[in-house]
């Protein structure tokens, strides 16, 4: 039997999930808080190519009569698309699947990739439970009468929030959906069979993608008075709210240092800001005549400049620049072997290219995958030194 057909392989999980899901029609699986009102669109199945679907199954050695009959019944186009989507990258995905250190990571990988291929009407991710909606609505209701203003990003508003009820002595202006994800779901904390991966007392933390200051203060609280957080943010509108929020929390402010530059593989590279709010990113070229130019900094250069003698935890959510930033942190990663929490959802290839890069450093990282929304965002790769 080919290794890709073993019960523990990705493809052996993925194909049955696709076949079991193509007739689903989950009407309670759309996040209006994140994406606004749903626009109903009926998929066009008329152009389905049954022969291509059979070939997709044959390519992975699963042309069983049961699978073929299910495929023949209906949903050919949808299933074919889902099966074909990952075939060019199957060896990389199988490598990743085999490298995870727990079963939960393998299940999440399969579910998240199926969601990305089939969409929200077909696949429900694990967080979509009554508890999720109840807690999220409670967070939204708690700020309904609070002072607020428009964030200028997808119609989101920032509300003045007191997070003591969530266990954090923090006040800030933030969107309640973002607050729920950050302070209740905790996307930079990972429960594993071997223990919890998180920032601990006294840790030195690199917060790459500081945005509005929420993650910097979250880490500063966990790191305590003996810890230190270096928060990287460079977008002027984000910086304005970052500073306002940090100023509101003087007990945490003294533990946080702002670095006004995007992290990259090298320092001093001129890039342009594109997008706004949490969706801001840097690009090498832009057609916008008024785009702001920024100069990058590498983590290795920043560590040298700050004369850091340790780095314990690195978090990255930087809109697809994660791999470039990691390439600029090789010396620090090899020297300090920090825990890593790296967003991989911005680019499909990041799911495997980032852990492949980290594996190439031969540090001995164990990998875990976790997902923190009911949609395709907030998939985080955790790397823990052995």
C-alpha positions in Angstrom: 0.0 0.0 0.0 1.3 3.5 -0.9 2.2 5.6 2.1 -0.4 8.2 1.1 -3.2 5.6 1.5 -2.5 4.6 5.1 -5.2 5.2 7.6 -3.0 7.8 9.3 -2.4 9.9 6.1 -3.9 13.2 5.3 -5.5 12.0 2.1 -7.2 9.1 3.9 -8.8 11.6 6.2 -9.5 14.3 3.7 -11.4 12.4 0.9 -14.0 10.8 3.2 -14.6 14.2 4.8 -15.1 15.8 1.4 -17.5 13.0 0.3 -19.4 13.2 3.6 -19.8 17.0 3.3 -20.7 17.8 -0.3 -24.4 17.6 0.4 -24.3 19.7 3.6 -26.0 23.1 3.7 -25.0 24.7 7.0 -27.1 27.8 7.3 -25.8 28.6 10.8 -22.1 28.7 9.8 -21.7 32.2 8.5 -20.0 34.8 10.7 -22.0 38.1 10.1 -20.0 39.8 12.8 -16.8 39.4 10.7 -18.1 39.5 7.2 -21.4 41.4 7.3 -24.7 40.2 5.8 -24.5 37.0 3.9 -24.9 37.3 0.1 -26.5 34.0 -1.1 -25.0 32.5 -4.1 -26.0 29.2 -5.6 -23.0 27.2 -6.9 -23.2 26.3 -10.5 -22.8 22.5 -10.9 -23.7 22.3 -14.5 -20.1 22.5 -15.7 -19.0 19.5 -13.6 -16.5 17.2 -15.3 -17.1 13.7 -14.0 -14.1 12.2 -15.7 -11.8 14.7 -14.0 -13.3 13.8 -10.6 -12.7 10.1 -11.2 -9.1 10.9 -12.2 -8.7 13.0 -9.0 -9.7 9.9 -7.0 -7.5 7.6 -9.1 -4.5 9.9 -8.5 -4.6 9.0 -4.8 -5.6 5.4 -5.3 -9.1 5.6 -3.9 -11.3 4.7 -6.8 -13.5 2.4 -4.7 -17.0 1.6 -5.8 -18.4 3.3 -2.7 -16.6 6.5 -3.3 -17.2 6.5 -7.0 -20.9 5.9 -6.5 -21.2 8.8 -4.1 -19.3 11.0 -6.5 -21.6 9.9 -9.3 -24.7 10.8 -7.4 -24.3 14.6 -7.3 -21.9 17.4 -6.3 -19.3 16.3 -8.9 -18.0 19.8 -9.5 -17.7 20.7 -5.9 -16.0 17.4 -4.9 -13.7 17.5 -7.9 -12.6 21.0 -7.0 -12.0 20.1 -3.4 -10.0 17.0 -4.3 -8.0 18.6 -7.1 -7.1 21.7 -5.0 -4.4 20.1 -2.9 -3.1 17.4 -5.3 -0.2 19.6 -6.5 0.9 20.0 -2.9 0.0 16.6 -1.6 3.5 15.5 -0.7 4.1 18.7 1.3 0.8 18.3 3.1 1.5 14.7 3.9 4.9 15.7 5.3 3.2 18.3 7.5 0.5 15.8 8.6 3.1 13.3 9.7 5.2 15.9 11.6 2.4 17.1 14.0 2.9 15.9 17.5 -0.7 15.3 18.4 -3.9 14.0 16.8 -5.8 17.3 17.3 -3.4 19.0 15.0 -4.0 16.5 12.2 -7.7 16.7 12.6 -7.6 20.5 12.5 -5.4 20.5 9.4 -7.9 18.3 7.6 -10.9 20.3 8.7 -9.4 23.7 7.9 -8.2 22.7 4.5 -11.6 21.1 3.7 -13.2 24.4 4.8 -11.0 26.4 2.5 -11.8 24.1 -0.4 -15.6 23.6 0.2 -16.7 26.8 2.0 -18.8 27.5 5.0 -22.0 25.9 3.8 -20.3 22.5 3.7 -17.8 22.4 6.6 -18.2 23.4 10.2 -15.1 24.1 12.1 -14.8 22.9 15.8 -15.5 26.2 17.4 -19.0 26.6 16.0 -20.9 25.5 19.1 -23.7 27.1 21.1 -21.2 28.1 23.7 -19.2 30.1 21.1 -22.2 32.1 20.0 -23.4 32.7 23.6 -20.0 33.9 24.8 -19.5 36.1 21.7 -22.9 37.7 22.0 -22.3 38.3 25.7 -19.1 40.2 24.8 -20.9 42.2 22.2 -23.8 43.1 24.5 -21.4 44.2 27.3 -20.2 47.1 25.2 -23.4 48.1 23.5 -23.6 51.4 25.5 -19.9 52.1 25.7 -18.0 54.9 24.1 -17.0 54.0 20.6 -15.6 55.2 17.2 -15.2 53.9 13.7 -12.0 51.9 13.1 -12.1 52.6 9.4 -11.8 48.9 8.7 -14.7 46.9 7.3 -17.2 49.0 9.3 -15.8 47.8 12.6 -16.1 50.0 15.7 -13.7 50.2 18.6 -15.5 50.2 22.0 -14.1 51.1 25.4 -13.8 47.8 27.1 -12.9 46.7 30.6 -11.5 43.1 30.5 -11.4 42.5 34.2 -14.4 40.1 33.9 -12.3 38.0 31.4 -9.5 37.8 34.0 -7.3 40.6 32.5 -6.6 43.9 34.3 -6.8 45.7 31.0 -8.8 48.6 29.6 -8.7 49.4 25.9 -10.6 50.5 22.8 -11.2 47.4 20.8 -13.7 45.6 18.7 -15.7 43.1 20.8 -15.3 40.3 18.3 -11.5 40.8 18.3 -11.5 41.0 22.1 -13.4 37.7 22.3 -10.8 36.0 20.1 -7.8 37.5 21.8 -8.8 37.3 25.5 -11.3 34.4 25.6 -10.2 32.0 22.9 -6.5 33.0 23.3 -5.0 32.3 19.9 -1.4 32.4 21.2 -1.9 29.7 23.8 -1.9 26.0 23.0 -3.0 23.1 25.2 -1.0 20.0 24.2 -0.7 16.5 25.7 2.7 17.6 27.0 1.5 20.8 28.6 0.5 24.4 27.7 2.4 26.5 25.2 2.1 30.1 26.3 3.9 33.2 27.6 5.1 32.7 31.1 6.3 34.9 34.0 9.6 36.6 33.1 9.4 35.8 29.4 10.9 38.2 26.7 8.3 38.3 24.0 8.4 39.5 20.4 4.9 40.6 19.4 5.2 40.8 15.5 2.0 42.5 14.3 1.1 44.8 17.3 -1.9 46.5 15.5 -3.9 48.1 18.3 -1.8 47.0 21.3 -4.1 44.3 22.4 -1.6 41.4 22.0 1.2 43.5 23.5 -0.8 44.0 26.7 -2.0 40.4 26.7 1.6 39.2 26.7 2.7 41.9 29.1 0.2 40.7 31.6 1.3 37.1 31.3 5.0 38.0 31.4 4.6 39.9 34.6 6.8 42.6 36.0 10.0 40.7 35.3 9.0 40.1 31.6 9.4 42.3 28.5 7.4 42.7 25.3 8.7 44.2 22.1 5.8 45.1 19.9 6.3 45.7 16.1 3.8 48.0 14.5 4.3 50.6 11.7 0.9 51.7 10.3 0.2 55.3 11.4 -3.5 54.7 12.1 -2.8 51.5 14.0 0.0 53.2 16.0 -2.4 56.0 17.1 -4.7 53.5 18.8 -1.8 51.3 19.9 -0.4 54.2 21.9 -3.8 55.3 23.2 -4.5 51.8 24.5 -1.1 51.2 26.0 -1.3 54.6 27.7 -4.6 53.5 29.4 -2.7 50.7 31.2 0.3 52.3 32.9 0.9 49.1 34.9 1.6 47.3 31.7 3.1 50.1 29.6 6.4 49.9 31.4 6.9 46.3 30.3 6.3 47.1 26.6 8.6 48.6 24.0 7.3 49.7 20.6 9.4 49.0 17.5 8.0 51.2 14.6 9.0 48.9 11.7 7.8 45.8 9.9 9.8 42.7 10.5 11.4 41.2 7.4 14.3 39.0 6.3 16.6 42.0 6.2 16.8 45.5 7.7 16.4 48.7 5.8 14.5 47.3 2.9 12.0 50.0 1.5 8.4 48.6 1.3 5.0 50.2 0.9 2.0 49.9 3.2 -1.1 48.4 1.6 -4.5 48.0 3.3 -5.7 49.3 6.6 -6.3 48.2 10.2 -5.6 44.6 11.0 -5.4 43.9 7.3 -2.4 46.2 6.7 0.6 44.6 5.0 3.8 45.5 3.3 4.5 45.1 -0.5 7.5 45.7 -2.7 5.5 47.5 -5.3 2.2 49.5 -5.3 0.1 51.4 -7.8 -1.2 53.8 -5.1 0.5 57.2 -5.6 -0.1 58.1 -1.9 1.2 54.8 -0.5 3.5 55.3 2.5 7.0 53.8 2.4 8.5 52.1 5.4 11.9 50.6 6.2 12.0 47.0 7.5 13.9 45.6 10.4 15.0 42.0 10.9 14.6 40.3 14.3 18.3 39.4 14.4 19.2 43.0 14.0 16.7 44.1 16.5 18.0 41.6 19.0 21.6 42.9 18.5 20.5 46.5 18.8 18.6 45.9 22.0 21.4 43.6 23.3 18.9 41.0 24.3 20.3 38.0 26.1 17.2 35.9 25.6 14.0 35.6 23.6 11.4 33.2 25.0 8.4 33.6 22.8 7.8 34.9 19.2 4.3 35.6 17.9 3.7 36.5 14.3 0.5 37.7 12.6 1.8 39.9 9.8 -0.4 39.3 6.8 1.7 36.8 4.9 5.2 38.2 5.7 5.7 35.5 8.4 8.2 33.4 6.4 10.3 36.4 5.4 10.4 37.5 9.0 11.4 34.1 10.2 14.3 34.1 7.7 15.5 37.3 9.4 15.4 35.6 12.8 17.5 32.5 12.2 20.4 33.6 14.5 18.0 34.4 17.4 15.9 31.2 16.9 19.0 29.0 16.9 20.5 30.8 19.8 17.5 31.1 22.1 15.2 28.3 20.8 12.0 30.3 21.6 8.5 29.0 21.6 6.8 30.2 18.4 3.2 31.0 17.5 3.0 31.8 13.8 -0.1 32.6 11.8 -0.2 30.4 8.7 -3.6 31.2 7.2 -2.7 34.2 5.0 -1.2 32.0 2.2 -2.0 28.3 1.6 1.7 27.5 1.1 2.5 28.9 4.6 0.9 25.8 6.1 3.9 23.7 5.0 6.7 26.2 4.0 6.9 27.7 7.5 7.3 24.4 9.4 9.6 23.1 6.6 11.8 26.2 7.1 11.8 25.7 10.9 12.6 22.1 10.5 15.6 23.0 8.3 17.1 24.8 11.2 17.5 21.4 13.0 16.5 22.7 16.4 14.1 19.9 17.1 10.8 21.8 17.2 7.6 19.9 17.9 4.7 21.2 15.8 1.0 21.8 16.8 -1.8 23.4 14.8 -4.7 25.2 16.3 -7.6 27.3 14.8 -9.4 30.1 16.6 -12.4 31.1 14.5 -15.4 29.5 12.8 -14.1 30.7 9.4 -10.7 30.5 7.6 -8.8 33.1 9.6 -6.7 32.6 12.8 -4.9 29.3 12.1 -1.8 29.3 14.2 1.3 27.0 14.0 2.9 26.4 17.4 6.5 25.3 17.5 8.0 24.1 20.8 11.6 23.1 21.3 12.2 19.6 22.5 
